[in-house]
Amino acid sequence: MHRQVDTWLKEAAMETGAVEEIQRVLDLFPFLPQLFAVGGCIRDLGLGKTPHDVDLCTPVNPQEVIRRLKQAGYPVHKETDLRHGTVFTSAQGEVFEITTFRIDVASHGHKADVEFINVDENNPEQVLQALDMDLSRRDFTINAMAMGRDLAIRDPFQGQQDLDSHVIRCVGNPSERFQEDLLRIIRAARFAARLNFQIEPQTWQAMEMMAPELIRSIKFDDRKVEGGEIAIERIVMEIDKAFESQHPSTFLRMMQDLGVLQTIIPEFTELDQVQQNPEHHPEGDVFSHILEVVDRTPPSDIRWDALLHDVGKGIHKQQVEGQPYFTFHGHEGIGQGEGDEASTIRQIGRRLKLPDRLIRDMEGTVSLHMRPLGFANEGMSGKALRRFHQSMGPDAEERERIRQRLLVLHMADKAASEDDPVIQEIFTAPELPEGVQGQKTIVQGRDLIARGFHPGPEMGQVINEAQEVFVETGITDANQLIDLALDRLGLSNP
């Protein structure tokens, strides 16, 4: 039985076991009698969801929290830096954060200096007053709620009401909240997208007002920032989290409206003004099309492919005579470099400090994303399909990865179905003999050594030429490929 639960909690929260989960976590730390679950876990509780993480706060100072944890046999992690009052511990295979009540005393636009609130933990009235002070420094009302051991909700800023009204609202003065941490501007947009909430007008006005300061504070490797700075990795982390939502287009549209998106990816500049042929793109401009594709792509890092697949249209646009729209021949070329120059996709990826493997995958999908459309419109030969699959990567593992990503992107781009027989034919990898499916090439060095070749440049030439013969003819027998390759190269068997 629940000891006491506010009536606003939906029955769904009870059914998911969310209240019991929070109670279970609180009960792990009986030596902290004044302990509260706080923030996102209470928000999720109100939404009828089981919280994934339960963050905790207490009036007890960090050193005393550590002493009690150790006395009870709990491990303490990251003990050296307690400036912000957070102690990390673990129990039952989970990591928990226990933070002392605090208030901000100085802000640098990205991380505030704090002061711990001195309170008698044995005085319940003082504890609740201090808890309200701690909640007052949080970003949004829906994140400024707490639950104690009595399972009563502490909600001094009407977060419950904003949850029910589907509103994102800052705690107190929005400009002050954003000044304390400029990244909250991006977090507000992310929560709006994730929860399908509206941003309260005064909060949005403050976001627009503070956006230029946020933009000036974004730190790239080659960009000096005076005063506070926000590392590009933190921006990318917010984008990744937004990509987990059902409609990341809400987030991306706000980032464009605030000028953030085109700051970190200048290739997006004015894409919302670049019109496409309405016969093929009734959604209108390039940016709107990109947003639709991102939304249709399942939550995963393939949404990066979707986000960038058409940014080359701004570079390759050509006005159609007598029409308000453009053509974009060769826009997929931004996935390929020229000479020693990195591809546009790689330049973007490096600027955002994305993982190198993700950058390689994006180069592959972006550079090839128009090829299936050509096959669907103009027909396909076996040779063309084999060359298409060969161009997906240097080895079988990468080719398979790019094939899967490209299939997802193509279905989202064209609003197509995987059951379409044309799509199935395009994306079905060429059949290979048993034992060579996972190889980089059909002919291997061991095949040539068995025929008397010695390791060296000539062997590499034969292997590459044999793979080219496979692409052109579809022959899969290794010895036959070697013979044809030797003939084309003007070489003979040793």
N, C-alpha and C positions, 0 to 999 in steps of 0.2 A: 504494500500500500504506500502511496505517496503521502508524506507527512503534511505538506502544504504546497499547493501549486496554484499560481495565479490563474484565474478563469480564462484569461486571454489565450492561454496555450491551447492550440488546436488538438482535437482528438488524434489527428495524424501523428503528432509528436509523441503522444502516449503509445500509439500503436507501434511506432518504430523503435521504442525503447530508448529514446533520446534522453528522457529525464533520468532513467535508471543509469544510463552511461555516465552522465555528469555526476550523479550521486556516487557511482562506483569510484570515479577518479578522486572526488573529494575524500572518500573514505580511505583512500590509500595513505593519507597523511593525517592521522588522528592527533599527532603532536603539534599540529597547527590548527587549533580549534577555530580561529578566525581566518577562514580560507574561503575564497570566492572564485567560482568559474566566471570568466569574463570575456566580452568581445564576441568574436565570430561564432563561438559555440552557442551562445545564447541567441544570437541572430538566427542561426540555423534551427535552433529549437523552435523559435516562433514561426519558422517557415515549414515546420513539419518534417524536418530532415534530421537524420542522426549526424551529430558533429564528428568530423574526422580528427580534429585536434581540440583538446580542451586546455586553454591557457588559464593560469591561476594567478591570483593576486592576494596579498596579505598585508596587514599593518606591521608585521615583524620585519626588522631590518635584515639585510642580506647576510651579514655575518652570523646572526642568530639563526637564520634559516639554515645556513650551512651546518652550524653546530648541531642543530636538532636532526637534520638529515643524517649526518654521520653517526650520531649517537643511536639512531634507529637502524643503522646498517645500510643506508641508501648511498649510492655513489653520487659524487658531485663532479660535473664536467665544467670546463671553461671557468675555473675558479679564479683566474688571475685578473679578470677585468669585470669589476662590479660597479662601474661608474653609472650604469643605467638601471642598476638594482635587480637585474634578472639572474636568477640561479637556475642552472640546468641540472636536472637529475633524471633518473630512469627507474621504472618499476614495471614488472610484468612485461618486459620487452618493449616498452614504450618510453619515449623521451618527453619530459614535461618541463615547462618553463614556469617558474614561480617568481613573480615580480613584486617588490615592495611598493606600497602606495607612494606616489610621487607627483610632483608638479614641475612644470617647465620653468626654468629661471633664465634661460638664454637660448636664442634660436639662431641657426646659421643657414636656414633654408633647406636643410637636408637631414639634420639630426640635432635635436635640442639637448642642451645641458639640463640636468634634472636635479631636484633636491628632494630627499625623502621626507615624508610627512611623519612627524613625531607624534605618536598617539599611544595611549594606554590600551593595549589589546584586551584588557579585562573590563573596559568600559564600552559596552555595546553601542551607546549613543555616539560616543566619540569615533568609534570604528566606522559607523555608517556615514558620519559627516566626512571623515577622511576618504572613505570610498567614493563619495560623490565628488570630492575634489579631484581624485584620481581619474574618475570617469570624464570629468570636464575637459581633460587634456586630449581626449581621444578624437578621432577624425570625424565620424558621422554618427548621428543619433542611433542608427540601427546597430552600431558597434559599441555603443556606450551603455550597455546593460550588464548586470552581474546577477549571479545567483549564489546564495550562501547555503549552508548546511540545512537550513530550514526549508530550502527549495522555494523560497519567496524571491520574486524578481525585483531587483533594485533598478529603477528606470527614471532617473531625475530629469531626462531630456526628451521624454515622450518618444523613445525609439519604438515602442510597441505600436503607437499610433501611426508612425511613419511606415512601419512594416505593413500594417493593414492597408495603408493608403498607397503603398508601392512608391515611396518617395525616398530619394537620396538627399539628405539635408545635413549640413555641417553642424557640429556642436557649437553653440554660441555664434560668435562673429566669424563668418566664412573666410574673410580676408586674413584674419589672425590665424585661423587653422591652417590655411595654405601657406602663410608666411613661415610657420613653424616647420613645415615640411612640404616643399613644392611638389614632391612626387604625389601628394594627395590629390592633386588636380587629375592626374592620370588614373589614380585609384578610383576616383569618383566616376569617371567614364567607364572603367572596367566593371564596377559594381552595377552600374546602370545596364550594361550589356548582359552581365551574368544573371541578374535577377529580373531583367525586363522591367526596370523601374524608371520613373521620370526623375530628372534632377530638378530640385526645387529652384525657382527663379533666382532668388538672391544668391544661392550657391553657384548657379551657372554664371551669373553676372560677375561674381568674384573670380571664377575660373577664367573667364575672358579677360578680366583686368590683370590677373596675375600671370597669365600665359606667357607674355613677353619675358618676364623675369625667369620663369621656368626654362624657356628656350635659351636665354643667355647663360643659364647655369649648367646646361648639358655638356658634359666633358667627353670630347673625343681625344684620341692620342695626339692629334696635331692642332688642337684648339685650346688655347689658354683661357682659363676662367678665373676671374677675380672673386675673392670671397668664397661663398659656398659653392659647391659643385655637386652635380648629380652624375654619377658614372653611367655610361651608356648601357652597361650590363643591367642596371636597375630598370631602365626603360624597357629593354628587351624582355626582362622577366615579367613585366606587366603585360606586354604584348602576348607572351606565351600563355599567361593565365587567361587573358581575354580570348585567346584561341580555343580555350576549353569550353567556352560558353556556346549556347545554341545560336546566338546571332551576334558574332563578333563585328558585323558591319556597323552596329550601333556605336561600338567603341571606336572603330576606325573613322567613321564619319565625324565624330566629335574631335578626334585627334587632328583630322584635316581642318575642321572649322577653327580649331585653336591654333593652327599653324605648327603643331608639333610633328606631324607625320612628314610633311615636306621639309622639315628641318633635318630630321635624321635620315630621310630618304629623299633627297632633292629631286630625284626622277619623278616624284609624284606632283611636282609643281604644275599647277594649271591643268592636270589631267581631267579635272571635273569640267573643264571648258572645251575639251576635245571631243567633238561629236563623231559618232560612227554611223554607218549606213543603217537607217531605220528598218530596212527590209530584213537585215540580219540581226540587228541589235535594237529592238524596240525600247530597251531600257535607256537608250540615249548615249550619254557620254562614257568615256573609257573608265573613269573612276567608279561610276555606278555599276558598270559591268563587272569590274574587279570585285566590288563588294558582294555582288550576287554570287560570284564564283566562290569566294571565301566562305560565304554562308552555306553553300551547297556542298562544300568539302567537309567530310566528317572531322570532328575534333582530333587533331594530330599535328605533327610538325609539317605535314603536307600543306597545311594552310599557309606556310611561308611560300611554297611553290605557287599557290593560288594568288597570294598577295602580289607576287613579283612577275607573274607569267606574262603580263601585258604592259609592264612599265616601259618597255621599249617602244610602244606606240607613240609616246611623246617625242622620242628621238627620231623616229622614222615616218612621221606623219607627212602626208602630201594632200593638199586640198584638191578635191574633185571639182573640175571646172563647172561653174554654174550651180554648185551645190554647197550646202552649209556643212557638209561632213567631209571626212578625210579617208584615205586609204593608208595602209601601214605595211607595205611590202618589206619583208626582211626583218620585222621587229623582233622575231625570235632569235636573231643573231646576237642579242645581248648576252646570251648564255655561252658564247664562244669568244675567246680572246683572239687577238691578231698579233702575230709575232711574239715579242716579249711582253706585250701589254696584256694585263689581266682582263678578263671579261667584265662587263658592267655588273653582272650578278656577283662575281667574286669581289669586285670593289665594294659593292653594297654590303656583302657578307662580312668583309674585313672591317668596314666602318662600324658595323653593329657588333663585331666580335662574336659572330655566330660560329658554332663548331665547324671545323673544316669538312667533315663528312657531310654535314647538312649543306654547306656551300657547294660541294661537288654534286650532290643530288639535285640541288636547284639548277645548277648549270645544265645537267642532263635533261631534266624535265622541261625547262624553259626553252632550250635550244631545239627540242624535238616536238614541242606541243602542237605545232601546226601540221606535222607530217601525217597523223591519222586523218585529219580533215581532208588532206589531199588525196589519200587513199579512198576515202568514202566518196569523194566527188569524181575522181578520175579513174577509179579502178586500181588494182594492184597486181603486180606480177610476183611470182615466187622470189625472184631475184631482189626486187625492191623490198619485200618484206624481210628477207634475210639480212639485207644491208641495214634496214631500219633497226632490227634487233641487235645486230652487230655493233651499231653505233651507240647503243645504250651504255656501253662500258667496256673496259679492257678485260674483265674476267666474268665468269658465269655468275658469281655472287652479286656483283654490282649490277650486271645486266638485269638480273631478276628483281633486284630492289628498285631500279629505275623503271622497269616494266610495270611493277605494281603501282608505283607513285604516278606514273604517267597515265595509267588506266583511270585512277581515281580523279586526277586532274581533268582528263578528257571528259569524263562523265559529268563532272561539275561544270566545266566550261561550256559544254554543249547541251546540258540538261538531258543527257542520254541515259540509256539503260544498259546495264552489263549483259542483259539477255539478248540484246540486238545481235543477230548473227554476223553482221558486218564488223561490229566491235570485237566479237569473239575471234573472228578470223584475223583481224589486225593485231590483236594483243596475245595471240597464242604463239608461244615461242616455237621455233623450228624444231622438228623431231630430230633427235640425235641418237646414235647407237648407244646401247647400254654400256656404261663404264666411262663415257666421255661427257655426260651432261654437265658435270661440275667443273670441267676443264676450261682454261682460258682459250685454248685452241684445240681443234680436233687432232691435228698432228702434234705430237710431243717430241721432246728431245730424245727420249728413249726409242721412239720409232725410227729416228734417223741413225742413232748409234747402232741399232740392230742391223742396219743396212750398210754399216761401215763408215759412217761419218764421224768426224772428231769434233768435240765442242769448239765453237768459234763463231765469228761473224757470219760465215757462209751458212751455218746451220740455222741461225736466226732468220736469214733471208728466205730460206726454204720454208720454214714454219709459217712466216708471215704470208708468203705467196700462196702456200697451200690453203690458208684460211681464206684468202681472197678468191681462190678457185671455188671453195665451198660456197661462198656468198653468191658467186656468179652462176654456179651450176646446180647447187644443191647436193652434190656428191658428198657422201659421208664416209666412204671407205678410206682409211688413212693411206694405204699403199697407193691407191689410185690417185689420191690427191698429191702425194709426193711425186709420182711420175709426171703428172701434168705440170706441177710447179717446176720441176727440174727442166722440163721441156721449154716452159715459158721463160725461164732464167738462162737458158742456154748452157745448163750444167749437166753433168752426167753422174751416175751413181759411182762412188769410189770402187 
